[in-house]
């Protein structure tokens, strides 16, 4: 599944971190692309390899924070326009329980594929 293409098709194309963040070491040059419009970005590293833990009706990954960016050069103004989980739920990108909706399921819902 090409997640970047699915996000772009839904109107949420990913972008590279600003060059100054790579230059000053805030974000690694080979770090993940970012979803514009977020108030902050956390760079997480999952502990215990790829192991997920059962946690009631959810699965949980234990992670540590290795870095953070505030917005994409927007400063505190980015927090006013932040993409929230509520918006993601309203758009059908995540379930009511916070799990990502597989891109194929979203595309079927939108009538893009059958």
SULTA-V362516 format. One record per helix or strand. SS is the DSSP state (2 for helix, 1 for strand). FROM is the first residue (numbers start at 1). LEN is the number of residues. Records with the same first field share a line. If there is no record, write none. Layout:
BEGIN
SS->FROM-LEN  FROM-LEN
END
This chain:
BEGIN
2->3-7  19-5  77-4  85-6  103-7
1->14-2  34-2  40-7  53-3  58-3  63-8  94-1  100-1
END
